[in-house]
Amino acid sequence: MASCSTFNLSPSSKPTKPTKPLPHYFLKPLIHEPETETRTRIQTPYPKLIITGPSKLSGHVPISGSKNSALPILAATLCCSGTSKIHNVPNLFDTRTMASVLASLGAKVEVFNNEMLVNTDGVDSVEPNSDEICKIRGGFFVIGPLVARFREAVVALPGGCNIGTRPVDLYIRGLQALGAVVELRDGKVQAYAANGRGLVGGSFQLDYASVGATETLMMAACMADGTTVLSNVAREPEVVDLARFLNDSGACVEGAGSNQLVIKGKPLLHGSECVIAADRIEAGTFMLAAAITRSCISISPVIPSQMSCLIQKLSAAGCKIRQYSHDTLELTNTSGFSSF
């Protein structure tokens, strides 16, 4: 029988719903926040890996689901009423933390091995637990869905870092372009719909193709009133995966995989089911490990089209790469030269 765990916070540990935002004339613009402000960094001890070589690798390696796809999709469940079922979620610190972030908002999160069921009908707060948010960069994704669906959000800065070190300026300006009032106060980004009703469609061009900003603004725009055009957006596979999940949930997102997104806002999205795609970064890491140790391994599942550049470079360096099925690759490097 599959193991099951449910994330439920006790009433004493759940953050209370923040008070209504101050009127616009009380708000201090984000760009005027004193540069001298600092925040306490969370010191996390990291384990050490001690590797003794040389050694040969062999066998088959199963590839996990993509963390970079799982985190924004889990955040996107906040856009959806009812229950969403997410398959092939990698069992990582980041995904477990994101589950805690959702639970701190009042969502019910159930974990069955590598599946997550997320029901957001019980969400009763727009301020996720700051300690959880500060553990991972991806926790900040929830600001887009919260403002879009609940018209306000109070979210700590991501990863326990200073805004100048890990900037979220694109997120902020993008939300402002959709009709949000945003300020930075006490180490938290506070945002709410200026009209009191919800976000509105608009146009915004990113200064650079930030994956996180693209995903956050896509989630916000899918429930805004009207049409939104986002330009110079990221084109990574995880952006396409998120768009597919949102569309399956009733959104209308066009252009995913290109440098422009056109999003027609919908007043209501519903839960849906999706499978997290294989992690191309993990797959590439194992391919490189086999290459530098002059070994032979096979990996699956993979999406070869997402790894075409790496495959070309490894082939040029003397590795033999065979595709045994639509999602299985074998890499062999028995060359005697020292290309790695």
Buried (B, 14 or more C-beta within 10 A) or exposed (E): EEEEEEBEBEEEEBBEBBEEBBEEEEBEEBEEBEEEEEBEEEEEEEEEEEEEEEEEBEEEBEBBBBBBBBBBBBBBBBBBBBBBBBBBBBEBEBBBBBBBBBBBBBBBBBBBEBBBBBBBEEBEBBBBBBBBBBBBBBBBBBBBBBBBBBBBBBBBBBBBBBBEEBEBBBBBBBBBBBBBBBBBEEBBBBBBBBEEEBBBBBEBEBEEBBBBBBBBBBBBBBBBBBBBBBBBBBBBBBBBBBBBBBBBBBBEBEBBEEBBBBBBBBEEBBBBBBBBBBBBEBBBBBBBBBBBBBBBBBBBBBBBEBBEEBBEEBEEEBBEBEEEEEBBBBBBBEBEEEEB
